[in-house]
């Protein structure tokens, strides 16, 4: 009887040890297969994505100085604008990305491709503006589908807001994209292709005071151009506010009498 119990106990321990060994071997087999999949099968893809991570510099546009009348009445300020741009280096293939984007921002793909073609020679790393001032719903649609839109970025930029468009427009002026001739001029230091500058009136005459100074940030981006880490930031410096000699209420009454 004693020998029978010892034999039964011995068999039970052997079976338990075998069961534990089977579980351990199975666990290591699963781990090995997972490592094999990641390092051998997917290894080249992961290495490519890792190597494509890069450090870039991004501009931070300054807020342009506000314009007031002589009594301190606000005439011109800035409001946030959601702008859609494309970084050609990351948008591969460009045509396919543009075609997908066109559905979300309601702009024909041909029109977007014409904008890309018109900026021939621009740096592949510089954001190329495709559409300004999109609505919040459109911005949300682009952000939701950003993983199928490599190279597409939505930035919040200050946009000029004229509170009295019909009054004193000839005095206040307006902004426009800097021309190739103006880029070569000493009057616009630090300006780059695509920048907006004063083209008429006070906006032009006091451009150097109103413009401000561009800032920047150093970021790490992944293989499709999405920012994964901000490494350092140099804040932009806003432009100086400016006071005109006109009195806005008087100006409005005068213009009304002349109509």
Protein Blocks (a to p, Z undefined) as FASTA:
>chain_A
ZZmmmmmmmmmmmmmmmmmmmmmmmmmmmmmmmmmmmmmmmmmmmmmmmmmpccdddddd
ddddddddfkopafbdcdddddddddfklmccfklmmmmmmmmnopafklmmmmmmmmgo
iafkbccdfbghiafklmmmmmmmmmmmghiacddddddddfblmgoklmnopaddddfk
lmmpmklghiaehiacdfbhjllmmmmmmnopaddddddddfkopafbdfbdcddddddd
dddfbdfklmmmmmmmmZZ
